Amino acid sequence: MIKKDNNKLTPDQKAWKEFLEDPSVDFVDKDESHKNFNDRPNKFRFDFHGYSIENANAKVKEIINQCYDKGVSEILIITGKGSHSDVNQNVYVSKDYSKLQFTIPDYIKNNSNLSSKILKIQKADQKSGGSGAIIIKLKKFIK
């Protein structure tokens, strides 16, 4: 049996290896932690897995405008990590700016109407999706 060098494992592979060695280790169940996110007051969650950049930009614009008008204070955007993307094979495609986790914040920052409604865009904590999610904090809607 060939041993893998633990230093070359991805974070997901390391976590899986640790789980196999000791199944009693606690892991964050992201599905469970997201389940009731939309039930919390002033919070909204949306999963962009499977969206193209163009469709994601249109949808994020719609979400931000609707959430802002309804007084939502925080939006959790699940982008995924882009690890299933084949951009590494294409020299004509940016490795970062072909992934939603980078393009969505960039789109918002370059749209003055949207960026005027945003207090802050930040990476999500591990329980909320880690590097595969972002949190958008909205300004309060003033009538």
PyMOL commands that place a pseudoatom at each C-alpha (Angstrom):
pseudoatom trace, name=CA, resn=MET, resi=1, chain=A, elem=C, hetatm=0, pos=[0.000, 0.000, 0.000]
pseudoatom trace, name=CA, resn=ILE, resi=2, chain=A, elem=C, hetatm=0, pos=[1.329, 3.439, -0.962]
pseudoatom trace, name=CA, resn=LYS, resi=3, chain=A, elem=C, hetatm=0, pos=[1.274, 6.023, 1.814]
pseudoatom trace, name=CA, resn=LYS, resi=4, chain=A, elem=C, hetatm=0, pos=[0.199, 9.537, 0.935]
pseudoatom trace, name=CA, resn=ASP, resi=5, chain=A, elem=C, hetatm=0, pos=[2.171, 12.477, 2.234]
pseudoatom trace, name=CA, resn=ASN, resi=6, chain=A, elem=C, hetatm=0, pos=[-0.202, 14.216, 4.686]
pseudoatom trace, name=CA, resn=ASN, resi=7, chain=A, elem=C, hetatm=0, pos=[1.300, 17.595, 3.754]
pseudoatom trace, name=CA, resn=LYS, resi=8, chain=A, elem=C, hetatm=0, pos=[-0.051, 17.217, 0.204]
pseudoatom trace, name=CA, resn=LEU, resi=9, chain=A, elem=C, hetatm=0, pos=[-3.636, 16.481, 1.247]
pseudoatom trace, name=CA, resn=THR, resi=10, chain=A, elem=C, hetatm=0, pos=[-6.345, 19.076, 0.697]
pseudoatom trace, name=CA, resn=PRO, resi=11, chain=A, elem=C, hetatm=0, pos=[-8.239, 20.295, 3.783]
pseudoatom trace, name=CA, resn=ASP, resi=12, chain=A, elem=C, hetatm=0, pos=[-11.198, 18.087, 2.810]
pseudoatom trace, name=CA, resn=GLN, resi=13, chain=A, elem=C, hetatm=0, pos=[-8.938, 15.052, 2.431]
pseudoatom trace, name=CA, resn=LYS, resi=14, chain=A, elem=C, hetatm=0, pos=[-7.322, 15.749, 5.820]
pseudoatom trace, name=CA, resn=ALA, resi=15, chain=A, elem=C, hetatm=0, pos=[-10.730, 16.053, 7.481]
pseudoatom trace, name=CA, resn=TRP, resi=16, chain=A, elem=C, hetatm=0, pos=[-11.887, 12.791, 5.887]
pseudoatom trace, name=CA, resn=LYS, resi=17, chain=A, elem=C, hetatm=0, pos=[-8.671, 11.033, 6.968]
pseudoatom trace, name=CA, resn=GLU, resi=18, chain=A, elem=C, hetatm=0, pos=[-9.109, 12.286, 10.553]
pseudoatom trace, name=CA, resn=PHE, resi=19, chain=A, elem=C, hetatm=0, pos=[-12.734, 11.116, 10.563]
pseudoatom trace, name=CA, resn=LEU, resi=20, chain=A, elem=C, hetatm=0, pos=[-11.765, 7.635, 9.348]
pseudoatom trace, name=CA, resn=GLU, resi=21, chain=A, elem=C, hetatm=0, pos=[-9.122, 7.401, 12.062]
pseudoatom trace, name=CA, resn=ASP, resi=22, chain=A, elem=C, hetatm=0, pos=[-11.460, 8.681, 14.810]
pseudoatom trace, name=CA, resn=PRO, resi=23, chain=A, elem=C, hetatm=0, pos=[-15.184, 8.818, 13.909]
pseudoatom trace, name=CA, resn=SER, resi=24, chain=A, elem=C, hetatm=0, pos=[-15.997, 10.434, 17.260]
pseudoatom trace, name=CA, resn=VAL, resi=25, chain=A, elem=C, hetatm=0, pos=[-14.467, 13.734, 16.062]
pseudoatom trace, name=CA, resn=ASP, resi=26, chain=A, elem=C, hetatm=0, pos=[-17.120, 16.433, 15.822]
pseudoatom trace, name=CA, resn=PHE, resi=27, chain=A, elem=C, hetatm=0, pos=[-17.699, 17.904, 12.383]
pseudoatom trace, name=CA, resn=VAL, resi=28, chain=A, elem=C, hetatm=0, pos=[-19.892, 20.819, 11.458]
pseudoatom trace, name=CA, resn=ASP, resi=29, chain=A, elem=C, hetatm=0, pos=[-22.965, 19.643, 9.590]
pseudoatom trace, name=CA, resn=LYS, resi=30, chain=A, elem=C, hetatm=0, pos=[-23.288, 22.525, 7.118]
pseudoatom trace, name=CA, resn=ASP, resi=31, chain=A, elem=C, hetatm=0, pos=[-26.649, 21.258, 5.856]
pseudoatom trace, name=CA, resn=GLU, resi=32, chain=A, elem=C, hetatm=0, pos=[-28.036, 21.286, 9.375]
pseudoatom trace, name=CA, resn=SER, resi=33, chain=A, elem=C, hetatm=0, pos=[-26.596, 24.709, 10.241]
pseudoatom trace, name=CA, resn=HIS, resi=34, chain=A, elem=C, hetatm=0, pos=[-28.109, 26.239, 7.071]
pseudoatom trace, name=CA, resn=LYS, resi=35, chain=A, elem=C, hetatm=0, pos=[-31.486, 24.585, 7.480]
pseudoatom trace, name=CA, resn=ASN, resi=36, chain=A, elem=C, hetatm=0, pos=[-33.146, 27.323, 9.512]
pseudoatom trace, name=CA, resn=PHE, resi=37, chain=A, elem=C, hetatm=0, pos=[-31.096, 30.301, 8.311]
pseudoatom trace, name=CA, resn=ASN, resi=38, chain=A, elem=C, hetatm=0, pos=[-34.029, 31.814, 6.395]
pseudoatom trace, name=CA, resn=ASP, resi=39, chain=A, elem=C, hetatm=0, pos=[-36.259, 31.376, 9.467]
pseudoatom trace, name=CA, resn=ARG, resi=40, chain=A, elem=C, hetatm=0, pos=[-34.070, 33.753, 11.454]
pseudoatom trace, name=CA, resn=PRO, resi=41, chain=A, elem=C, hetatm=0, pos=[-35.329, 37.332, 11.488]
pseudoatom trace, name=CA, resn=ASN, resi=42, chain=A, elem=C, hetatm=0, pos=[-33.601, 39.665, 9.031]
pseudoatom trace, name=CA, resn=LYS, resi=43, chain=A, elem=C, hetatm=0, pos=[-31.503, 36.900, 7.434]
pseudoatom trace, name=CA, resn=PHE, resi=44, chain=A, elem=C, hetatm=0, pos=[-31.645, 35.293, 3.997]
pseudoatom trace, name=CA, resn=ARG, resi=45, chain=A, elem=C, hetatm=0, pos=[-29.697, 32.390, 2.463]
pseudoatom trace, name=CA, resn=PHE, resi=46, chain=A, elem=C, hetatm=0, pos=[-29.277, 31.388, -1.172]
pseudoatom trace, name=CA, resn=ASP, resi=47, chain=A, elem=C, hetatm=0, pos=[-27.235, 28.578, -2.758]
pseudoatom trace, name=CA, resn=PHE, resi=48, chain=A, elem=C, hetatm=0, pos=[-25.626, 29.398, -6.118]
pseudoatom trace, name=CA, resn=HIS, resi=49, chain=A, elem=C, hetatm=0, pos=[-24.285, 25.912, -6.897]
pseudoatom trace, name=CA, resn=GLY, resi=50, chain=A, elem=C, hetatm=0, pos=[-24.800, 25.254, -10.602]
pseudoatom trace, name=CA, resn=TYR, resi=51, chain=A, elem=C, hetatm=0, pos=[-25.236, 28.911, -11.589]
pseudoatom trace, name=CA, resn=SER, resi=52, chain=A, elem=C, hetatm=0, pos=[-23.216, 30.452, -14.395]
pseudoatom trace, name=CA, resn=ILE, resi=53, chain=A, elem=C, hetatm=0, pos=[-21.493, 33.768, -13.642]
pseudoatom trace, name=CA, resn=GLU, resi=54, chain=A, elem=C, hetatm=0, pos=[-24.021, 35.692, -15.748]
pseudoatom trace, name=CA, resn=ASN, resi=55, chain=A, elem=C, hetatm=0, pos=[-27.047, 34.042, -14.108]
pseudoatom trace, name=CA, resn=ALA, resi=56, chain=A, elem=C, hetatm=0, pos=[-25.518, 34.396, -10.632]
pseudoatom trace, name=CA, resn=ASN, resi=57, chain=A, elem=C, hetatm=0, pos=[-24.951, 38.123, -11.145]
pseudoatom trace, name=CA, resn=ALA, resi=58, chain=A, elem=C, hetatm=0, pos=[-28.560, 38.652, -12.220]
pseudoatom trace, name=CA, resn=LYS, resi=59, chain=A, elem=C, hetatm=0, pos=[-29.839, 36.605, -9.263]
pseudoatom trace, name=CA, resn=VAL, resi=60, chain=A, elem=C, hetatm=0, pos=[-27.599, 38.322, -6.689]
pseudoatom trace, name=CA, resn=LYS, resi=61, chain=A, elem=C, hetatm=0, pos=[-28.831, 41.711, -7.947]
pseudoatom trace, name=CA, resn=GLU, resi=62, chain=A, elem=C, hetatm=0, pos=[-32.439, 40.558, -7.484]
pseudoatom trace, name=CA, resn=ILE, resi=63, chain=A, elem=C, hetatm=0, pos=[-31.706, 39.127, -4.013]
pseudoatom trace, name=CA, resn=ILE, resi=64, chain=A, elem=C, hetatm=0, pos=[-29.895, 42.209, -2.736]
pseudoatom trace, name=CA, resn=ASN, resi=65, chain=A, elem=C, hetatm=0, pos=[-32.609, 44.582, -3.989]
pseudoatom trace, name=CA, resn=GLN, resi=66, chain=A, elem=C, hetatm=0, pos=[-35.449, 42.503, -2.528]
pseudoatom trace, name=CA, resn=CYS, resi=67, chain=A, elem=C, hetatm=0, pos=[-33.663, 41.886, 0.790]
pseudoatom trace, name=CA, resn=TYR, resi=68, chain=A, elem=C, hetatm=0, pos=[-32.784, 45.569, 1.121]
pseudoatom trace, name=CA, resn=ASP, resi=69, chain=A, elem=C, hetatm=0, pos=[-36.404, 46.598, 0.471]
pseudoatom trace, name=CA, resn=LYS, resi=70, chain=A, elem=C, hetatm=0, pos=[-37.650, 44.052, 3.048]
pseudoatom trace, name=CA, resn=GLY, resi=71, chain=A, elem=C, hetatm=0, pos=[-35.195, 45.149, 5.735]
pseudoatom trace, name=CA, resn=VAL, resi=72, chain=A, elem=C, hetatm=0, pos=[-33.071, 41.991, 5.712]
pseudoatom trace, name=CA, resn=SER, resi=73, chain=A, elem=C, hetatm=0, pos=[-29.750, 42.714, 7.394]
pseudoatom trace, name=CA, resn=GLU, resi=74, chain=A, elem=C, hetatm=0, pos=[-27.665, 39.696, 6.362]
pseudoatom trace, name=CA, resn=ILE, resi=75, chain=A, elem=C, hetatm=0, pos=[-27.486, 37.496, 3.272]
pseudoatom trace, name=CA, resn=LEU, resi=76, chain=A, elem=C, hetatm=0, pos=[-25.593, 34.210, 3.258]
pseudoatom trace, name=CA, resn=ILE, resi=77, chain=A, elem=C, hetatm=0, pos=[-24.472, 33.393, -0.285]
pseudoatom trace, name=CA, resn=ILE, resi=78, chain=A, elem=C, hetatm=0, pos=[-23.333, 29.803, -0.843]
pseudoatom trace, name=CA, resn=THR, resi=79, chain=A, elem=C, hetatm=0, pos=[-20.972, 29.877, -3.821]
pseudoatom trace, name=CA, resn=GLY, resi=80, chain=A, elem=C, hetatm=0, pos=[-19.043, 26.668, -3.399]
pseudoatom trace, name=CA, resn=LYS, resi=81, chain=A, elem=C, hetatm=0, pos=[-15.275, 26.611, -3.652]
pseudoatom trace, name=CA, resn=GLY, resi=82, chain=A, elem=C, hetatm=0, pos=[-15.068, 26.106, -7.392]
pseudoatom trace, name=CA, resn=SER, resi=83, chain=A, elem=C, hetatm=0, pos=[-13.032, 22.957, -6.845]
pseudoatom trace, name=CA, resn=HIS, resi=84, chain=A, elem=C, hetatm=0, pos=[-14.990, 21.043, -9.501]
pseudoatom trace, name=CA, resn=SER, resi=85, chain=A, elem=C, hetatm=0, pos=[-14.257, 23.666, -12.118]
pseudoatom trace, name=CA, resn=ASP, resi=86, chain=A, elem=C, hetatm=0, pos=[-11.822, 22.832, -14.923]
pseudoatom trace, name=CA, resn=VAL, resi=87, chain=A, elem=C, hetatm=0, pos=[-10.375, 26.354, -15.103]
pseudoatom trace, name=CA, resn=ASN, resi=88, chain=A, elem=C, hetatm=0, pos=[-6.872, 25.128, -14.245]
pseudoatom trace, name=CA, resn=GLN, resi=89, chain=A, elem=C, hetatm=0, pos=[-6.728, 23.428, -17.632]
pseudoatom trace, name=CA, resn=ASN, resi=90, chain=A, elem=C, hetatm=0, pos=[-7.653, 26.549, -19.626]
pseudoatom trace, name=CA, resn=VAL, resi=91, chain=A, elem=C, hetatm=0, pos=[-4.903, 29.177, -19.932]
pseudoatom trace, name=CA, resn=TYR, resi=92, chain=A, elem=C, hetatm=0, pos=[-7.439, 31.722, -21.226]
pseudoatom trace, name=CA, resn=VAL, resi=93, chain=A, elem=C, hetatm=0, pos=[-9.588, 31.644, -18.082]
pseudoatom trace, name=CA, resn=SER, resi=94, chain=A, elem=C, hetatm=0, pos=[-8.719, 33.326, -14.794]
pseudoatom trace, name=CA, resn=LYS, resi=95, chain=A, elem=C, hetatm=0, pos=[-8.359, 30.796, -11.990]
pseudoatom trace, name=CA, resn=ASP, resi=96, chain=A, elem=C, hetatm=0, pos=[-9.979, 33.192, -9.525]
pseudoatom trace, name=CA, resn=TYR, resi=97, chain=A, elem=C, hetatm=0, pos=[-12.380, 35.263, -11.594]
pseudoatom trace, name=CA, resn=SER, resi=98, chain=A, elem=C, hetatm=0, pos=[-14.120, 32.288, -13.102]
pseudoatom trace, name=CA, resn=LYS, resi=99, chain=A, elem=C, hetatm=0, pos=[-15.357, 31.226, -9.650]
pseudoatom trace, name=CA, resn=LEU, resi=100, chain=A, elem=C, hetatm=0, pos=[-18.484, 32.661, -8.062]
pseudoatom trace, name=CA, resn=GLN, resi=101, chain=A, elem=C, hetatm=0, pos=[-16.786, 33.163, -4.694]
pseudoatom trace, name=CA, resn=PHE, resi=102, chain=A, elem=C, hetatm=0, pos=[-14.703, 35.886, -6.380]
pseudoatom trace, name=CA, resn=THR, resi=103, chain=A, elem=C, hetatm=0, pos=[-17.001, 37.143, -9.138]
pseudoatom trace, name=CA, resn=ILE, resi=104, chain=A, elem=C, hetatm=0, pos=[-20.056, 37.856, -6.966]
pseudoatom trace, name=CA, resn=PRO, resi=105, chain=A, elem=C, hetatm=0, pos=[-18.269, 40.278, -4.588]
pseudoatom trace, name=CA, resn=ASP, resi=106, chain=A, elem=C, hetatm=0, pos=[-16.522, 41.890, -7.575]
pseudoatom trace, name=CA, resn=TYR, resi=107, chain=A, elem=C, hetatm=0, pos=[-19.851, 42.319, -9.389]
pseudoatom trace, name=CA, resn=ILE, resi=108, chain=A, elem=C, hetatm=0, pos=[-21.410, 43.945, -6.315]
pseudoatom trace, name=CA, resn=LYS, resi=109, chain=A, elem=C, hetatm=0, pos=[-18.463, 46.321, -5.799]
pseudoatom trace, name=CA, resn=ASN, resi=110, chain=A, elem=C, hetatm=0, pos=[-18.609, 47.421, -9.449]
pseudoatom trace, name=CA, resn=ASN, resi=111, chain=A, elem=C, hetatm=0, pos=[-22.367, 48.060, -9.402]
pseudoatom trace, name=CA, resn=SER, resi=112, chain=A, elem=C, hetatm=0, pos=[-22.936, 51.421, -7.688]
pseudoatom trace, name=CA, resn=ASN, resi=113, chain=A, elem=C, hetatm=0, pos=[-26.635, 50.734, -7.074]
pseudoatom trace, name=CA, resn=LEU, resi=114, chain=A, elem=C, hetatm=0, pos=[-25.856, 47.471, -5.261]
pseudoatom trace, name=CA, resn=SER, resi=115, chain=A, elem=C, hetatm=0, pos=[-22.729, 48.646, -3.449]
pseudoatom trace, name=CA, resn=SER, resi=116, chain=A, elem=C, hetatm=0, pos=[-24.668, 51.622, -2.033]
pseudoatom trace, name=CA, resn=LYS, resi=117, chain=A, elem=C, hetatm=0, pos=[-26.855, 49.115, -0.143]
pseudoatom trace, name=CA, resn=ILE, resi=118, chain=A, elem=C, hetatm=0, pos=[-23.953, 47.088, 1.289]
pseudoatom trace, name=CA, resn=LEU, resi=119, chain=A, elem=C, hetatm=0, pos=[-22.264, 47.654, 4.617]
pseudoatom trace, name=CA, resn=LYS, resi=120, chain=A, elem=C, hetatm=0, pos=[-19.778, 44.837, 4.291]
pseudoatom trace, name=CA, resn=ILE, resi=121, chain=A, elem=C, hetatm=0, pos=[-18.961, 41.676, 2.348]
pseudoatom trace, name=CA, resn=GLN, resi=122, chain=A, elem=C, hetatm=0, pos=[-17.008, 39.042, 4.246]
pseudoatom trace, name=CA, resn=LYS, resi=123, chain=A, elem=C, hetatm=0, pos=[-16.049, 35.391, 4.083]
pseudoatom trace, name=CA, resn=ALA, resi=124, chain=A, elem=C, hetatm=0, pos=[-18.380, 33.145, 6.021]
pseudoatom trace, name=CA, resn=ASP, resi=125, chain=A, elem=C, hetatm=0, pos=[-17.232, 31.387, 9.154]
pseudoatom trace, name=CA, resn=GLN, resi=126, chain=A, elem=C, hetatm=0, pos=[-16.725, 27.620, 9.024]
pseudoatom trace, name=CA, resn=LYS, resi=127, chain=A, elem=C, hetatm=0, pos=[-20.226, 26.828, 10.357]
pseudoatom trace, name=CA, resn=SER, resi=128, chain=A, elem=C, hetatm=0, pos=[-21.824, 28.992, 7.673]
pseudoatom trace, name=CA, resn=GLY, resi=129, chain=A, elem=C, hetatm=0, pos=[-19.905, 27.554, 4.742]
pseudoatom trace, name=CA, resn=GLY, resi=130, chain=A, elem=C, hetatm=0, pos=[-16.293, 28.625, 5.186]
pseudoatom trace, name=CA, resn=SER, resi=131, chain=A, elem=C, hetatm=0, pos=[-14.426, 29.486, 2.020]
pseudoatom trace, name=CA, resn=GLY, resi=132, chain=A, elem=C, hetatm=0, pos=[-17.397, 28.302, -0.060]
pseudoatom trace, name=CA, resn=ALA, resi=133, chain=A, elem=C, hetatm=0, pos=[-19.684, 31.063, 1.197]
pseudoatom trace, name=CA, resn=ILE, resi=134, chain=A, elem=C, hetatm=0, pos=[-19.830, 34.807, 1.710]
pseudoatom trace, name=CA, resn=ILE, resi=135, chain=A, elem=C, hetatm=0, pos=[-21.910, 36.987, 3.992]
pseudoatom trace, name=CA, resn=ILE, resi=136, chain=A, elem=C, hetatm=0, pos=[-23.324, 40.257, 2.738]
pseudoatom trace, name=CA, resn=LYS, resi=137, chain=A, elem=C, hetatm=0, pos=[-24.358, 42.723, 5.438]
pseudoatom trace, name=CA, resn=LEU, resi=138, chain=A, elem=C, hetatm=0, pos=[-26.889, 45.253, 4.208]
pseudoatom trace, name=CA, resn=LYS, resi=139, chain=A, elem=C, hetatm=0, pos=[-27.471, 48.836, 5.253]
pseudoatom trace, name=CA, resn=LYS, resi=140, chain=A, elem=C, hetatm=0, pos=[-30.839, 49.653, 6.767]
pseudoatom trace, name=CA, resn=PHE, resi=141, chain=A, elem=C, hetatm=0, pos=[-33.525, 50.725, 4.348]
pseudoatom trace, name=CA, resn=ILE, resi=142, chain=A, elem=C, hetatm=0, pos=[-34.626, 54.304, 5.012]
pseudoatom trace, name=CA, resn=LYS, resi=143, chain=A, elem=C, hetatm=0, pos=[-38.078, 55.268, 3.779]
for i in range(1, 143): cmd.bond("trace and resi %d" % i, "trace and resi %d" % (i + 1))
show_as sticks, trace
zoom trace
